[in-house]
Amino acid sequence: MAKAKKVKEEVTQEASTAPTPEEQIDAGNKQLEQLTVNDLIVIKNVFDICSQRGAFKAEEFQTVGQVYTKLSNFLNTIMPPPAEETAEDATGEEETQGES
């Protein structure tokens, strides 16, 4: 009888320390915040490597391609490629080199 009471107390303690649904959602949100732009670039590279190595079946190409295109467009939107030097910058560098 004492053994059953002890087990019941342990179960009650475990239940009271279990996270509430709100705590689980908050914990999940914190994990989502850890996804970075570098992570997305790595995912894009994984798609590219897997497609080159033939990891996808023919019927999967369309779906994989659509996700890859969305990801690529998103990354290009948030990280546009570096702009080329303007003519003034290039001219300024040439003058500095000529004076040396």
N, C-alpha and C positions, 0 to 999 in steps of 0.2 A: 504494500500500500504506500509506504514512504517512497519507494522507488518510482511509482506512477506519479506521485505528487511532484517529485523532483523533475521528472521528464516534462510534465505539464508546465512547470515554472520556466524551464529552459525554452520551451516552444513559445511561451508567452513573451519572454525576453527577446527572442529572435524576431518575433512578429513586431514588437514595439520598435526595434532598431532597423527594420526594413524601410527603405526609402519610400516616401509617398509618390504618387504619380507626378505631382508637381516637381518634386526633387529630381525624379528621373528625367523629366523634360528639360529642367535646367541643366542637368549634367550633360544631356545630349546636345543642348545648344552650345555649351562650352566646348564640346568636342568639334562641333561644326565650325566654330570660330578659329580652329587651328588649321583649317584648310587654307593654304596660301596660293598665290599666283604661281610660285615655283612648283607647287604640287600639280597644278593644272598643266603646266608646261611638261612636266614629267609624264603625266597621263597622255598628253598629246603625242609625246615621243614613243610611249609604249604602243599606242595605236599604230603608229607608223612602222615601228620595228616588227610588230606582230603581223601586219599586212605584208611586209616584205618577206617574212619567213613562212608565209602561208598558213598562219594559225587560224584563219577564219574560213568557214565553208562558203561556197559560192552564194548560197541563199542568205548569208549573213552580211554580205558586202554592203548592201543598200543601207541597212540599219547602222552598221559600223561607220559607213561613210557619212551618213547624216549627222551622227553624233560628233564625228571628227570635224566636220565642217562647222557645226555650231560652236564647238570648243575653239577651233582655230579663229573664227570670226570674233568670238568674245575676247580672246587674247589679243587679237589685233586692235580691237576697240579700246581696251584698257591699257595696252602697251604698244602704241604706234611705233613703227620702225624709226630709228634715229634719222633725223633730217640730214641731208647732205650739206656740206659747207657751202656757204654763199660765196659769190664771186669776190666780195670784199674781203672775207676771211682768207681766201686763197691768195689774193693779191698781197695782203698784209704779211703773210708768211713768206712769200717770195722776196719781198723787199728786205725783210729781216735777214734772210739767208744770204742775199747778195751783199749785204753790208759786212758780213763776217770775214 
